């Protein structure tokens, strides 16, 4: 078992194109990774293939199909339109984003990094997906499935889940390792469309102590990860999964995570 710790961009293998899906902190994680990349001196374009609330920390770029140019201040956020009734930015389509990434690489702009929010969950702790979800650009190098760390050890309620009717068996269960694996089996992590991507499963929340007796020690966080490893189901390595799978626990607001690699 290979373990590691560090910032969120390092958790994402310092990939050039990263897409976050799921629930329980995607937008915070997108912001954190974008800022980490920017501090490292790289040009970075953030975007969404769904809808997000505007963020004044980014230089906004509005166009339905024309991506930010190299002269655009970094970090920038590319969106297609502002939806006044929702107060949100709607992003460009997933195929538009893929074409933009490909064009930037052909033009010699391959040093640009991309951080994309590819899912919506309406503030819930856990996301289940319709057949047309999530919206992950195929040029994604690292995809991150986020769910709330507050689920662990607690009863899962319908109110915790976006689209609970898709997998009703989750509701009423206590979330532990077995429920995590059942969830991952039906998640995009094991969708054949995304097998060429490295995947990170990220349990996100205020897990680290901010005062004595508050939060979890690093040993306890690693223990939770090891519990997942010990209960690895028989189907896992025969399921045609992603080329790389990392399990992580951390706090997107702090920009800190611990992880271990299954393969």
Backbone torsions as a table, in degrees:
resi	resn	phi	psi	omega
1	UNK	NA	122.3	178.2
2	UNK	-94.2	120.9	-179.4
3	UNK	-111.5	159.9	178.7
4	UNK	-161.6	170.5	177.1
5	UNK	-152.3	157.2	179.0
6	UNK	157.6	-159.4	178.8
7	UNK	-77.1	175.1	-176.2
8	UNK	-71.5	-34.4	178.0
9	UNK	-65.8	-39.7	175.8
10	UNK	-64.0	-39.6	175.2
11	UNK	-56.0	-33.8	-179.6
12	UNK	-90.0	22.5	177.2
13	UNK	64.6	16.6	-174.6
14	UNK	51.3	39.9	-178.4
15	UNK	-68.9	157.7	-179.4
16	UNK	-85.0	-24.3	177.4
17	UNK	-133.5	114.5	-175.1
18	UNK	-123.1	132.8	176.9
19	UNK	-124.3	130.3	178.1
20	UNK	-102.4	132.7	175.5
21	UNK	-132.0	173.2	177.8
22	UNK	102.5	-141.2	-174.7
23	UNK	-153.4	168.0	172.3
24	UNK	82.8	33.6	174.0
25	UNK	129.8	17.4	-179.7
26	UNK	-59.1	-49.1	-175.3
27	UNK	-62.9	-41.4	176.5
28	UNK	-62.1	-42.0	179.7
29	UNK	-65.3	-41.3	176.9
30	UNK	-58.6	-46.8	-179.8
31	UNK	-61.9	-45.2	-177.0
32	UNK	-64.1	-47.0	-179.4
33	UNK	-64.4	-40.9	178.5
34	UNK	-59.5	-44.7	179.8
35	UNK	-66.6	-37.6	178.2
36	UNK	-63.9	-43.0	179.1
37	UNK	-64.2	-43.5	-180.0
38	UNK	-61.0	-40.7	179.2
39	UNK	-65.4	-24.4	178.0
40	UNK	-82.3	-0.4	174.1
41	UNK	91.5	12.1	179.5
42	UNK	-97.7	147.2	169.4
43	UNK	-69.4	134.8	-176.2
44	UNK	-137.3	134.0	177.7
45	UNK	-114.2	119.8	172.7
46	UNK	-99.4	151.1	178.5
47	UNK	-160.8	178.8	174.4
48	UNK	-140.9	146.8	171.7
49	UNK	-100.1	8.8	175.6
50	UNK	-127.3	-123.0	-180.0
51	UNK	-138.2	142.2	177.0
52	UNK	-141.7	159.8	172.6
53	UNK	-73.8	144.4	178.8
54	UNK	-58.0	148.7	-179.4
55	UNK	-131.4	114.1	-176.8
56	UNK	-69.6	-6.1	178.8
57	UNK	-79.9	-9.1	178.2
58	UNK	-106.1	151.8	167.8
59	UNK	-78.0	116.7	-175.4
60	UNK	-76.0	141.9	173.9
61	UNK	-132.3	116.8	-176.8
62	UNK	-108.5	120.5	173.1
63	UNK	-169.0	139.6	179.2
64	UNK	-72.4	-28.3	-173.9
65	UNK	-142.7	-5.1	179.7
66	UNK	-105.8	116.4	-177.8
67	UNK	-74.0	166.4	177.3
68	UNK	-58.2	141.5	176.1
69	UNK	-81.0	170.0	-178.2
70	UNK	-64.4	-21.8	-178.9
71	UNK	-83.0	-8.1	-178.6
72	UNK	-68.6	136.1	-179.4
73	UNK	-60.6	140.5	179.7
74	UNK	-109.5	141.7	0.3
75	UNK	-80.5	145.0	178.7
76	UNK	-121.9	162.2	177.1
77	UNK	-123.4	121.5	-179.1
78	UNK	-94.4	121.3	176.1
79	UNK	-135.5	159.9	-175.7
80	UNK	-89.9	-42.1	-179.3
81	UNK	-159.9	159.3	174.7
82	UNK	-98.0	125.0	180.0
83	UNK	-94.7	102.7	-173.7
84	UNK	-62.8	-37.3	-176.6
85	UNK	-68.6	-24.4	179.8
86	UNK	-106.5	-15.4	-176.2
87	UNK	68.4	30.5	-175.3
88	UNK	-126.8	157.5	167.0
89	UNK	-86.4	130.8	169.5
90	UNK	-96.4	132.6	-176.4
91	UNK	-84.4	170.1	173.2
92	UNK	-68.0	161.8	179.0
93	UNK	-66.3	157.1	-176.1
94	UNK	-61.5	-37.7	179.3
95	UNK	-70.4	-32.9	175.9
96	UNK	-63.4	-42.2	178.4
97	UNK	-64.1	-43.7	178.2
98	UNK	-59.5	-44.1	179.5
99	UNK	-63.4	-37.9	180.0
100	UNK	-65.9	-41.8	178.2
101	UNK	-62.7	-44.8	179.8
102	UNK	-62.7	-43.3	-179.0
103	UNK	-65.9	-40.1	179.3
104	UNK	-62.5	-38.9	179.1
105	UNK	-67.7	-41.1	179.9
106	UNK	-65.1	-31.0	-175.8
107	UNK	-86.9	4.7	179.8
108	UNK	88.7	13.4	178.2
109	UNK	-98.5	30.0	-175.5
110	UNK	-66.2	-12.1	179.4
111	UNK	-79.2	-10.9	176.8
112	UNK	-68.4	140.2	174.7
113	UNK	-105.3	149.0	-177.7
114	UNK	-123.9	133.9	176.5
115	UNK	-129.6	121.2	-167.4
116	UNK	-128.0	137.2	170.4
117	UNK	-97.4	115.7	-171.7
118	UNK	-112.2	26.1	-173.7
119	UNK	-160.6	156.6	173.0
120	UNK	-127.1	143.6	-177.1
121	UNK	-140.0	4.9	175.6
122	UNK	53.7	38.2	174.9
123	UNK	75.9	11.8	-179.7
124	UNK	-80.3	173.2	-179.2
125	UNK	-91.4	-17.1	-173.6
126	UNK	-147.7	142.6	-178.0
127	UNK	-119.9	136.7	167.2
128	UNK	-117.6	155.2	-164.3
129	UNK	-119.4	138.9	165.4
130	UNK	-73.3	172.0	-178.1
131	UNK	-67.0	-21.7	179.3
132	UNK	-95.5	12.7	179.3
133	UNK	-125.0	157.1	-11.8
134	UNK	-75.7	-178.1	179.7
135	UNK	-110.4	86.7	-175.3
136	UNK	-104.9	118.9	174.8
137	UNK	-58.9	138.6	-176.6
138	UNK	-73.1	-13.8	173.8
139	UNK	-81.1	1.1	177.1
140	UNK	-58.9	131.0	177.1
141	UNK	-93.5	-37.2	178.3
142	UNK	-133.0	121.7	175.4
143	UNK	-106.5	141.2	-176.2
144	UNK	-123.6	119.4	174.9
145	UNK	-94.4	117.7	-175.9
146	UNK	-105.6	137.7	165.7
147	UNK	-144.2	162.2	-173.4
148	UNK	-74.5	132.6	175.9
149	UNK	-68.2	-16.2	180.0
150	UNK	-68.6	-13.4	178.8
151	UNK	-70.0	-32.7	-169.3
152	UNK	-59.4	125.0	177.6
153	UNK	79.8	2.2	-178.1
154	UNK	-115.6	158.3	177.2
155	UNK	-69.8	130.8	179.4
156	UNK	-84.5	122.6	178.8
157	UNK	-103.3	154.6	177.0
158	UNK	-55.2	-35.7	-178.9
159	UNK	-67.1	-13.8	177.8
160	UNK	-82.2	-15.3	-166.8
161	UNK	-114.2	134.4	169.9
162	UNK	-87.1	119.0	-175.0
163	UNK	69.5	55.1	-178.1
164	UNK	-63.4	-23.0	-178.1
165	UNK	-66.9	-16.7	-178.5
166	UNK	-71.3	-33.7	179.1
167	UNK	-140.3	75.1	-174.0
168	UNK	-60.2	-23.8	-176.7
169	UNK	-63.9	-19.7	179.2
170	UNK	-70.4	-38.2	-177.3
171	UNK	-65.6	136.0	-179.9
172	UNK	89.0	-3.4	176.8
173	UNK	-93.2	155.2	170.4
174	UNK	-88.5	125.9	-173.7
175	UNK	-76.0	110.8	174.8
176	UNK	-135.9	-160.5	-176.0
177	UNK	-61.0	-44.1	-177.3
178	UNK	-61.2	-40.8	179.7
179	UNK	-69.9	-34.1	177.0
180	UNK	-61.1	-46.5	-179.4
181	UNK	-66.6	-39.0	177.5
182	UNK	-61.0	-39.2	178.5
183	UNK	-67.3	-45.6	-178.3
184	UNK	-63.5	-32.7	-178.2
185	UNK	-61.0	-33.1	-179.0
186	UNK	-99.9	7.8	-175.9
187	UNK	-90.2	170.9	176.0
188	UNK	-62.0	-17.4	179.8
189	UNK	-55.8	-36.3	-178.2
190	UNK	-109.4	24.1	173.1
191	UNK	-84.3	129.2	-175.1
192	UNK	-61.9	-20.8	179.3
193	UNK	-67.5	-20.2	-171.9
194	UNK	-119.7	22.1	-175.3
195	UNK	-70.1	-21.8	-178.3
196	UNK	-81.8	-4.1	-179.8
197	UNK	-93.4	150.6	165.0
198	UNK	-78.6	138.5	-179.3
199	UNK	-117.6	141.8	170.9
200	UNK	-120.2	127.8	172.3
201	UNK	-99.5	113.7	-168.1
202	UNK	-116.6	109.4	173.2
203	UNK	-85.7	109.9	-167.9
204	UNK	-111.4	136.0	175.3
205	UNK	167.5	-178.0	-177.9
206	UNK	-78.5	67.4	-173.2
207	UNK	-85.2	-23.9	-175.5
208	UNK	-89.7	144.4	-176.0
209	UNK	-68.5	136.5	173.2
210	UNK	-105.9	-9.1	177.1
211	UNK	-157.4	158.7	178.5
212	UNK	-54.1	131.2	179.5
213	UNK	82.7	0.5	-178.9
214	UNK	-111.9	131.2	178.9
215	UNK	82.0	-165.5	-175.3
216	UNK	-118.4	146.5	172.6
217	UNK	-73.6	162.6	176.5
218	UNK	-60.1	-35.8	179.4
219	UNK	-63.1	-39.5	179.2
220	UNK	-68.5	-38.6	177.7
221	UNK	-64.0	-45.7	177.6
222	UNK	-63.4	-34.9	177.4
223	UNK	-61.5	-38.0	177.3
224	UNK	-64.8	-42.0	177.7
225	UNK	-64.0	-42.5	180.0
226	UNK	-65.2	-32.1	176.6
227	UNK	-61.8	-40.0	175.4
228	UNK	-63.4	-41.2	179.2
229	UNK	-64.3	-40.0	-178.9
230	UNK	-67.6	-26.0	-176.6
231	UNK	-104.0	20.2	179.2
232	UNK	-52.8	123.3	-176.0
233	UNK	-74.9	158.9	-177.6
234	UNK	-61.4	-32.6	-175.2
235	UNK	-72.8	-16.7	-165.6
236	UNK	-56.7	-49.7	-174.0
237	UNK	-87.4	2.7	173.6
238	UNK	-111.5	9.1	-170.0
239	UNK	-92.5	4.8	-177.9
240	UNK	62.1	48.6	-174.5
241	UNK	-79.9	-168.1	-177.3
242	UNK	-70.2	165.3	-177.8
243	UNK	-68.6	-23.3	178.5
244	UNK	-148.1	135.8	-178.7
245	UNK	-132.1	121.1	-179.6
246	UNK	-120.1	133.7	174.2
247	UNK	-104.1	131.5	-174.7
248	UNK	-137.6	148.6	172.2
249	UNK	-129.2	134.7	-179.9
250	UNK	-176.3	-169.0	-176.6
251	UNK	-128.2	108.3	-178.0
252	UNK	-63.1	-33.6	179.8
253	UNK	-65.2	-35.8	178.4
254	UNK	-85.1	-16.0	-176.7
255	UNK	68.7	42.1	-174.0
256	UNK	-140.6	138.6	-179.6
257	UNK	-152.1	156.2	169.1
258	UNK	-117.9	148.6	-177.9
259	UNK	-153.8	163.8	166.0
260	UNK	-141.6	152.8	-174.7
261	UNK	-101.2	124.0	174.2
262	UNK	-73.5	-40.7	173.1
263	UNK	-160.3	NA	NA
